[in-house]
Every structure is written in structure tokens, then in C-alpha cells.
Amino acid sequence: MKVVAERDVRVDSKKRVTLTGAEYEHYRMSRYDDGRILLEPRVLRVPDAISRLTLSHVDEAMTNLSAGVAGDEFDLDEVRDLIDEP
């Protein structure tokens, strides 16, 4: 990776930092326990930009659900430890 810009910044009274010359509107911020902060640019998808394949799968799933075609029930407690949220 090549550094293309570097500057010192100051946190204001509301704990904000202003990014001058930022190329993106949205960033993902990660703060580490050693004090480092990492900003990664994010490009948000347009909500209407769902692929045709995905929409066809959703339509098929809804048709199956309306027709009563569904898989067996399962207990979420069996996979609770795989879920990130408490």
C-alpha cells in the first residue's frame, strides 16, 4: 500500500474529526484497544439494485410459502452459539 495523503488532525469538542479531500461519503470506522482508528471507504448499494436472480429466488420462495411448501421446523437454540448477537 502506498500513502497518498497524510495529515495531523484534531478532535473537536464533540469528538469529531473533519476529513478534508475525502473521496467517499461513507466510511467504516474501527477503533482498536491500542488507540488506533482505521477508516475504510464504503460504497453503499442503491436499494433498488437487487439482482434479477435474487428477485427470482425471492419470488420462488414466496410462491412455495403460499403453496405450503416449506422445510421442517428447527430449533434456533441449537445454533444460538453461531449467532454473533447475545
N, CA, C and O atoms as a Tinker XYZ file with bonds, in Angstrom:
   344  protein
     1  N      0.838000   -1.181000    0.000000    73     2
     2  CA     0.000000    0.000000    0.000000    64     1     3
     3  C      0.879000    1.238000    0.000000    63     2     4     5
     4  O      1.923000    1.272000    0.651000    81     3
     5  N      0.458000    2.232000   -0.717000    73     3     6
     6  CA     1.211000    3.480000   -0.836000    64     5     7
     7  C      0.439000    4.612000   -0.163000    63     6     8     9
     8  O     -0.756000    4.772000   -0.413000    81     7
     9  N      1.093000    5.390000    0.674000    73     7    10
    10  CA     0.462000    6.537000    1.324000    64     9    11
    11  C      0.330000    7.646000    0.286000    63    10    12    13
    12  O      1.324000    8.058000   -0.311000    81    11
    13  N     -0.900000    8.134000    0.069000    73    11    14
    14  CA    -1.123000    9.208000   -0.903000    64    13    15
    15  C     -1.454000   10.527000   -0.228000    63    14    16    17
    16  O     -1.404000   11.576000   -0.871000    81    15
    17  N     -1.792000   10.496000    1.053000    73    15    18
    18  CA    -2.059000   11.722000    1.812000    64    17    19
    19  C     -1.846000   11.415000    3.286000    63    18    20    21
    20  O     -2.158000   10.328000    3.772000    81    19
    21  N     -1.308000   12.405000    3.977000    73    19    22
    22  CA    -1.079000   12.235000    5.407000    64    21    23
    23  C     -1.172000   13.603000    6.050000    63    22    24    25
    24  O     -0.594000   14.564000    5.541000    81    23
    25  N     -1.887000   13.711000    7.157000    73    23    26
    26  CA    -2.003000   14.998000    7.840000    64    25    27
    27  C     -2.347000   14.753000    9.312000    63    26    28    29
    28  O     -2.872000   13.702000    9.678000    81    27
    29  N     -2.046000   15.725000   10.121000    73    27    30
    30  CA    -2.423000   15.678000   11.532000    64    29    31
    31  C     -3.823000   16.269000   11.663000    63    30    32    33
    32  O     -4.148000   17.270000   11.023000    81    31
    33  N     -4.629000   15.653000   12.482000    73    31    34
    34  CA    -5.991000   16.145000   12.698000    64    33    35
    35  C     -6.227000   16.304000   14.189000    63    34    36    37
    36  O     -5.505000   15.744000   15.014000    81    35
    37  N     -7.253000   17.080000   14.518000    73    35    38
    38  CA    -7.595000   17.342000   15.914000    64    37    39
    39  C     -9.062000   17.003000   16.125000    63    38    40    41
    40  O     -9.902000   17.322000   15.284000    81    39
    41  N     -9.367000   16.371000   17.222000    73    39    42
    42  CA   -10.742000   16.053000   17.582000    64    41    43
    43  C    -11.381000   17.304000   18.154000    63    42    44    45
    44  O    -10.791000   17.961000   19.013000    81    43
    45  N    -12.593000   17.651000   17.688000    73    43    46
    46  CA   -13.258000   18.852000   18.200000    64    45    47
    47  C    -13.998000   18.547000   19.501000    63    46    48    49
    48  O    -13.909000   17.433000   20.017000    81    47
    49  N    -14.720000   19.517000   20.028000    73    47    50
    50  CA   -15.382000   19.374000   21.326000    64    49    51
    51  C    -16.471000   18.305000   21.326000    63    50    52    53
    52  O    -16.861000   17.816000   22.386000    81    51
    53  N    -16.960000   17.945000   20.151000    73    51    54
    54  CA   -17.991000   16.899000   20.046000    64    53    55
    55  C    -17.394000   15.565000   19.621000    63    54    56    57
    56  O    -18.110000   14.678000   19.155000    81    55
    57  N    -16.087000   15.424000   19.780000    73    55    58
    58  CA   -15.357000   14.189000   19.461000    64    57    59
    59  C    -15.416000   13.848000   17.976000    63    58    60    61
    60  O    -15.493000   12.673000   17.616000    81    59
    61  N    -15.381000   14.880000   17.091000    73    59    62
    62  CA   -15.437000   14.675000   15.644000    64    61    63
    63  C    -14.113000   15.055000   15.015000    63    62    64    65
    64  O    -13.360000   15.870000   15.548000    81    63
    65  N    -13.847000   14.447000   13.870000    73    63    66
    66  CA   -12.688000   14.780000   13.052000    64    65    67
    67  C    -13.216000   15.092000   11.663000    63    66    68    69
    68  O    -14.066000   14.367000   11.146000    81    67
    69  N    -12.723000   16.158000   11.055000    73    67    70
    70  CA   -13.141000   16.523000    9.707000    64    69    71
    71  C    -12.150000   15.944000    8.704000    63    70    72    73
    72  O    -10.939000   16.120000    8.833000    81    71
    73  N    -12.685000   15.250000    7.704000    73    71    74
    74  CA   -11.846000   14.694000    6.643000    64    73    75
    75  C    -11.856000   15.664000    5.469000    63    74    76    77
    76  O    -12.885000   15.851000    4.819000    81    75
    77  N    -10.720000   16.274000    5.202000    73    75    78
    78  CA   -10.644000   17.170000    4.050000    64    77    79
    79  C    -10.148000   16.370000    2.856000    63    78    80    81
    80  O     -9.253000   15.535000    2.983000    81    79
    81  N    -10.732000   16.630000    1.707000    73    79    82
    82  CA   -10.331000   15.921000    0.499000    64    81    83
    83  C    -10.776000   14.478000    0.467000    63    82    84    85
    84  O    -10.188000   13.671000   -0.254000    81    83
    85  N    -11.798000   14.129000    1.227000    73    83    86
    86  CA   -12.282000   12.752000    1.258000    64    85    87
    87  C    -12.917000   12.386000   -0.077000    63    86    88    89
    88  O    -13.664000   13.173000   -0.657000    81    87
    89  N    -12.614000   11.189000   -0.556000    73    87    90
    90  CA   -13.117000   10.742000   -1.847000    64    89    91
    91  C    -14.477000   10.062000   -1.738000    63    90    92    93
    92  O    -15.209000    9.988000   -2.725000    81    91
    93  N    -14.820000    9.572000   -0.567000    73    91    94
    94  CA   -16.062000    8.831000   -0.377000    64    93    95
    95  C    -16.959000    9.553000    0.615000    63    94    96    97
    96  O    -16.489000   10.369000    1.407000    81    95
    97  N    -18.255000    9.250000    0.570000    73    95    98
    98  CA   -19.191000    9.833000    1.528000    64    97    99
    99  C    -19.309000    8.990000    2.788000    63    98   100   101
   100  O    -19.576000    9.525000    3.864000    81    99
   101  N    -19.115000    7.686000    2.671000    73    99   102
   102  CA   -19.326000    6.770000    3.794000    64   101   103
   103  C    -18.045000    6.001000    4.093000    63   102   104   105
   104  O    -17.333000    5.565000    3.189000    81   103
   105  N    -17.773000    5.848000    5.384000    73   103   106
   106  CA   -16.608000    5.107000    5.835000    64   105   107
   107  C    -17.012000    4.178000    6.964000    63   106   108   109
   108  O    -17.943000    4.468000    7.716000    81   107
   109  N    -16.312000    3.063000    7.078000    73   107   110
   110  CA   -16.472000    2.152000    8.203000    64   109   111
   111  C    -15.317000    2.439000    9.155000    63   110   112   113
   112  O    -14.156000    2.389000    8.748000    81   111
   113  N    -15.618000    2.737000   10.411000    73   111   114
   114  CA   -14.605000    3.081000   11.392000    64   113   115
   115  C    -14.393000    1.897000   12.328000    63   114   116   117
   116  O    -15.350000    1.329000   12.855000    81   115
   117  N    -13.130000    1.535000   12.527000    73   115   118
   118  CA   -12.773000    0.506000   13.504000    64   117   119
   119  C    -11.797000    1.135000   14.488000    63   118   120   121
   120  O    -10.769000    1.685000   14.091000    81   119
   121  N    -12.124000    1.050000   15.772000    73   119   122
   122  CA   -11.247000    1.596000   16.806000    64   121   123
   123  C    -10.655000    0.420000   17.581000    63   122   124   125
   124  O    -11.385000   -0.458000   18.042000    81   123
   125  N     -9.339000    0.409000   17.719000    73   123   126
   126  CA    -8.637000   -0.680000   18.374000    64   125   127
   127  C     -8.291000   -0.307000   19.807000    63   126   128   129
   128  O     -8.227000    0.871000   20.157000    81   127
   129  N     -8.066000   -1.332000   20.635000    73   127   130
   130  CA    -7.800000   -1.074000   22.047000    64   129   131
   131  C     -6.462000   -0.369000   22.291000    63   130   132   133
   132  O     -6.228000    0.138000   23.388000    81   131
   133  N     -5.580000   -0.329000   21.282000    73   131   134
   134  CA    -4.321000    0.398000   21.448000    64   133   135
   135  C     -4.424000    1.858000   21.000000    63   134   136   137
   136  O     -3.417000    2.565000   20.983000    81   135
   137  N     -5.643000    2.325000   20.634000    73   135   138
   138  CA    -5.863000    3.714000   20.274000    64   137   139
   139  C     -5.908000    3.983000   18.777000    63   138   140   141
   140  O     -6.292000    5.076000   18.359000    81   139
   141  N     -5.519000    2.999000   17.958000    73   139   142
   142  CA    -5.562000    3.199000   16.507000    64   141   143
   143  C     -7.000000    3.261000   16.015000    63   142   144   145
   144  O     -7.886000    2.598000   16.554000    81   143
   145  N     -7.215000    4.061000   14.993000    73   143   146
   146  CA    -8.518000    4.159000   14.335000    64   145   147
   147  C     -8.302000    3.911000   12.850000    63   146   148   149
   148  O     -7.433000    4.525000   12.231000    81   147
   149  N     -9.091000    3.014000   12.283000    73   147   150
   150  CA    -8.986000    2.677000   10.871000    64   149   151
   151  C    -10.274000    3.087000   10.178000    63   150   152   153
   152  O    -11.358000    2.681000   10.600000    81   151
   153  N    -10.175000    3.883000    9.122000    73   151   154
   154  CA   -11.318000    4.268000    8.309000    64   153   155
   155  C    -11.212000    3.555000    6.974000    63   154   156   157
   156  O    -10.205000    3.683000    6.277000    81   155
   157  N    -12.244000    2.806000    6.614000    73   155   158
   158  CA   -12.274000    2.124000    5.328000    64   157   159
   159  C    -13.440000    2.668000    4.518000    63   158   160   161
   160  O    -14.561000    2.737000    5.023000    81   159
   161  N    -13.196000    3.055000    3.269000    73   159   162
   162  CA   -14.285000    3.596000    2.456000    64   161   163
   163  C    -15.347000    2.547000    2.184000    63   162   164   165
   164  O    -15.041000    1.367000    2.011000    81   163
   165  N    -16.594000    2.986000    2.149000    73   163   166
   166  CA   -17.731000    2.115000    1.859000    64   165   167
   167  C    -18.535000    2.735000    0.736000    63   166   168   169
   168  O    -18.762000    3.945000    0.712000    81   167
   169  N    -18.958000    1.907000   -0.181000    73   167   170
   170  CA   -19.855000    2.341000   -1.247000    64   169   171
   171  C    -21.183000    1.643000   -0.970000    63   170   172   173
   172  O    -21.289000    0.421000   -1.075000    81   171
   173  N    -22.182000    2.428000   -0.620000    73   171   174
   174  CA   -23.484000    1.855000   -0.290000    64   173   175
   175  C    -24.235000    1.531000   -1.566000    63   174   176   177
   176  O    -24.209000    2.293000   -2.532000    81   175
   177  N    -24.898000    0.396000   -1.555000    73   175   178
   178  CA   -25.661000   -0.014000   -2.723000    64   177   179
   179  C    -27.003000    0.698000   -2.744000    63   178   180   181
   180  O    -27.587000    0.998000   -1.703000    81   179
   181  N    -27.467000    0.954000   -3.929000    73   179   182
   182  CA   -28.788000    1.544000   -4.111000    64   181   183
   183  C    -29.815000    0.463000   -3.776000    63   182   184   185
   184  O    -29.709000   -0.647000   -4.298000    81   183
   185  N    -30.815000    0.747000   -2.915000    73   183   186
   186  CA   -31.777000   -0.279000   -2.519000    64   185   187
   187  C    -32.500000   -0.933000   -3.693000    63   186   188   189
   188  O    -32.896000   -2.095000   -3.601000    81   187
   189  N    -32.680000   -0.198000   -4.804000    73   187   190
   190  CA   -33.378000   -0.765000   -5.948000    64   189   191
   191  C    -32.484000   -1.663000   -6.790000    63   190   192   193
   192  O    -32.952000   -2.264000   -7.757000    81   191
   193  N    -31.226000   -1.762000   -6.446000    73   191   194
   194  CA   -30.282000   -2.510000   -7.262000    64   193   195
   195  C    -30.167000   -3.971000   -6.823000    63   194   196   197
   196  O    -29.057000   -4.478000   -6.660000    81   195
   197  N    -31.280000   -4.641000   -6.634000    73   195   198
   198  CA   -31.285000   -6.061000   -6.306000    64   197   199
   199  C    -31.237000   -6.824000   -7.628000    63   198   200   201
   200  O    -31.982000   -6.515000   -8.558000    81   199
   201  N    -30.366000   -7.809000   -7.704000    73   199   202
   202  CA   -30.206000   -8.525000   -8.969000    64   201   203
   203  C    -31.470000   -9.294000   -9.341000    63   202   204   205
   204  O    -32.267000   -9.671000   -8.482000    81   203
   205  N    -31.626000   -9.510000  -10.613000    73   203   206
   206  CA   -32.792000  -10.275000  -11.104000    64   205   207
   207  C    -32.792000  -11.690000  -10.546000    63   206   208   209
   208  O    -33.849000  -12.244000  -10.243000    81   207
   209  N    -31.608000  -12.272000  -10.412000    73   207   210
   210  CA   -31.517000  -13.625000   -9.867000    64   209   211
   211  C    -32.030000  -13.661000   -8.429000    63   210   212   213
   212  O    -32.781000  -14.561000   -8.051000    81   211
   213  N    -31.616000  -12.671000   -7.627000    73   211   214
   214  CA   -32.091000  -12.603000   -6.242000    64   213   215
   215  C    -33.599000  -12.427000   -6.192000    63   214   216   217
   216  O    -34.277000  -13.093000   -5.410000    81   215
   217  N    -34.131000  -11.532000   -7.024000    73   215   218
   218  CA   -35.578000  -11.325000   -7.062000    64   217   219
   219  C    -36.310000  -12.587000   -7.489000    63   218   220   221
   220  O    -37.384000  -12.882000   -6.966000    81   219
   221  N    -35.748000  -13.337000   -8.429000    73   219   222
   222  CA   -36.406000  -14.578000   -8.850000    64   221   223
   223  C    -36.413000  -15.600000   -7.721000    63   222   224   225
   224  O    -37.377000  -16.350000   -7.572000    81   223
   225  N    -35.338000  -15.637000   -6.916000    73   223   226
   226  CA   -35.298000  -16.543000   -5.762000    64   225   227
   227  C    -36.332000  -16.136000   -4.711000    63   226   228   229
   228  O    -36.989000  -16.992000   -4.118000    81   227
   229  N    -36.471000  -14.841000   -4.484000    73   227   230
   230  CA   -37.469000  -14.348000   -3.526000    64   229   231
   231  C    -38.872000  -14.698000   -4.013000    63   230   232   233
   232  O    -39.703000  -15.165000   -3.234000    81   231
   233  N    -39.136000  -14.475000   -5.291000    73   231   234
   234  CA   -40.451000  -14.820000   -5.859000    64   233   235
   235  C    -40.737000  -16.311000   -5.717000    63   234   236   237
   236  O    -41.848000  -16.702000   -5.358000    81   235
   237  N    -39.738000  -17.141000   -5.999000    73   235   238
   238  CA   -39.910000  -18.591000   -5.883000    64   237   239
   239  C    -40.185000  -18.995000   -4.434000    63   238   240   241
   240  O    -41.030000  -19.851000   -4.174000    81   239
   241  N    -39.468000  -18.377000   -3.497000    73   239   242
   242  CA   -39.667000  -18.682000   -2.078000    64   241   243
   243  C    -41.065000  -18.283000   -1.628000    63   242   244   245
   244  O    -41.702000  -19.021000   -0.876000    81   243
   245  N    -41.552000  -17.130000   -2.074000    73   243   246
   246  CA   -42.894000  -16.686000   -1.691000    64   245   247
   247  C    -43.964000  -17.586000   -2.306000    63   246   248   249
   248  O    -44.969000  -17.879000   -1.659000    81   247
   249  N    -43.757000  -18.026000   -3.551000    73   247   250
   250  CA   -44.700000  -18.950000   -4.194000    64   249   251
   251  C    -44.752000  -20.257000   -3.422000    63   250   252   253
   252  O    -45.834000  -20.788000   -3.170000    81   251
   253  N    -43.586000  -20.783000   -3.042000    73   251   254
   254  CA   -43.540000  -22.022000   -2.261000    64   253   255
   255  C    -44.204000  -21.852000   -0.903000    63   254   256   257
   256  O    -44.927000  -22.737000   -0.445000    81   255
   257  N    -43.956000  -20.712000   -0.258000    73   255   258
   258  CA   -44.565000  -20.464000    1.048000    64   257   259
   259  C    -46.079000  -20.394000    0.940000    63   258   260   261
   260  O    -46.786000  -20.952000    1.779000    81   259
   261  N    -46.583000  -19.717000   -0.082000    73   259   262
   262  CA   -48.037000  -19.609000   -0.284000    64   261   263
   263  C    -48.660000  -20.963000   -0.581000    63   262   264   265
   264  O    -49.813000  -21.213000   -0.230000    81   263
   265  N    -47.895000  -21.840000   -1.231000    73   263   266
   266  CA   -48.400000  -23.178000   -1.577000    64   265   267
   267  C    -48.220000  -24.164000   -0.435000    63   266   268   269
   268  O    -48.631000  -25.319000   -0.544000    81   267
   269  N    -47.610000  -23.721000    0.662000    73   267   270
   270  CA   -47.410000  -24.602000    1.811000    64   269   271
   271  C    -46.172000  -25.466000    1.701000    63   270   272   273
   272  O    -45.976000  -26.376000    2.507000    81   271
   273  N    -45.339000  -25.195000    0.719000    73   271   274
   274  CA   -44.104000  -25.955000    0.557000    64   273   275
   275  C    -43.038000  -25.290000    1.429000    63   274   276   277
   276  O    -42.624000  -24.161000    1.166000    81   275
   277  N    -42.602000  -25.996000    2.461000    73   275   278
   278  CA   -41.613000  -25.436000    3.375000    64   277   279
   279  C    -40.810000  -26.568000    3.991000    63   278   280   281
   280  O    -41.249000  -27.718000    4.018000    81   279
   281  N    -39.653000  -26.234000    4.474000    73   279   282
   282  CA   -38.814000  -27.225000    5.130000    64   281   283
   283  C    -39.312000  -27.524000    6.531000    63   282   284   285
   284  O    -40.264000  -26.911000    7.015000    81   283
   285  N    -38.658000  -28.470000    7.169000    73   283   286
   286  CA   -39.022000  -28.843000    8.537000    64   285   287
   287  C    -38.656000  -27.716000    9.492000    63   286   288   289
   288  O    -37.733000  -26.940000    9.242000    81   287
   289  N    -39.402000  -27.643000   10.598000    73   287   290
   290  CA   -39.080000  -26.665000   11.622000    64   289   291
   291  C    -37.785000  -27.069000   12.312000    63   290   292   293
   292  O    -37.453000  -28.252000   12.391000    81   291
   293  N    -37.058000  -26.076000   12.809000    73   291   294
   294  CA   -35.872000  -26.385000   13.590000    64   293   295
   295  C    -35.775000  -25.397000   14.740000    63   294   296   297
   296  O    -36.318000  -24.294000   14.685000    81   295
   297  N    -35.077000  -25.816000   15.773000    73   295   298
   298  CA   -34.950000  -25.037000   16.997000    64   297   299
   299  C    -33.729000  -24.120000   16.899000    63   298   300   301
   300  O    -32.602000  -24.597000   16.767000    81   299
   301  N    -33.953000  -22.802000   16.962000    73   299   302
   302  CA   -32.848000  -21.847000   16.877000    64   301   303
   303  C    -31.873000  -21.971000   18.041000    63   302   304   305
   304  O    -30.719000  -21.558000   17.926000    81   303
   305  N    -32.322000  -22.535000   19.158000    73   303   306
   306  CA   -31.424000  -22.710000   20.300000    64   305   307
   307  C    -30.249000  -23.622000   19.953000    63   306   308   309
   308  O    -29.186000  -23.524000   20.566000    81   307
   309  N    -30.435000  -24.514000   18.969000    73   307   310
   310  CA   -29.361000  -25.406000   18.568000    64   309   311
   311  C    -28.234000  -24.672000   17.867000    63   310   312   313
   312  O    -27.106000  -25.164000   17.842000    81   311
   313  N    -28.507000  -23.511000   17.298000    73   311   314
   314  CA   -27.474000  -22.752000   16.594000    64   313   315
   315  C    -27.200000  -21.400000   17.255000    63   314   316   317
   316  O    -26.513000  -20.560000   16.675000    81   315
   317  N    -27.718000  -21.186000   18.435000    73   315   318
   318  CA   -27.567000  -19.920000   19.126000    64   317   319
   319  C    -26.109000  -19.505000   19.284000    63   318   320   321
   320  O    -25.795000  -18.318000   19.197000    81   319
   321  N    -25.207000  -20.471000   19.514000    73   319   322
   322  CA   -23.797000  -20.135000   19.710000    64   321   323
   323  C    -23.122000  -19.669000   18.425000    63   322   324   325
   324  O    -22.020000  -19.123000   18.481000    81   323
   325  N    -23.747000  -19.867000   17.277000    73   323   326
   326  CA   -23.208000  -19.388000   15.996000    64   325   327
   327  C    -23.609000  -17.947000   15.703000    63   326   328   329
   328  O    -23.028000  -17.311000   14.824000    81   327
   329  N    -24.591000  -17.428000   16.426000    73   327   330
   330  CA   -25.095000  -16.071000   16.202000    64   329   331
   331  C    -24.202000  -15.101000   16.962000    63   330   332   333
   332  O    -23.891000  -15.329000   18.131000    81   331
   333  N    -23.784000  -14.008000   16.300000    73   331   334
   334  CA   -22.899000  -13.016000   16.917000    64   333   335
   335  C    -23.567000  -12.220000   18.016000    63   334   336   337
   336  O    -22.914000  -11.822000   18.980000    81   335
   337  N    -24.864000  -11.983000   17.884000    73   335   338
   338  CA   -25.566000  -11.156000   18.855000    64   337   339
   339  C    -25.887000  -11.956000   20.107000    63   338   340   341
   340  O    -26.126000  -13.161000   20.025000    81   339
   341  N    -25.896000  -11.296000   21.278000    73   339   342
   342  CA   -26.209000  -12.010000   22.531000    64   341   343
   343  C    -27.671000  -12.384000   22.629000    63   342   344
   344  O    -28.089000  -12.986000   23.618000    81   343
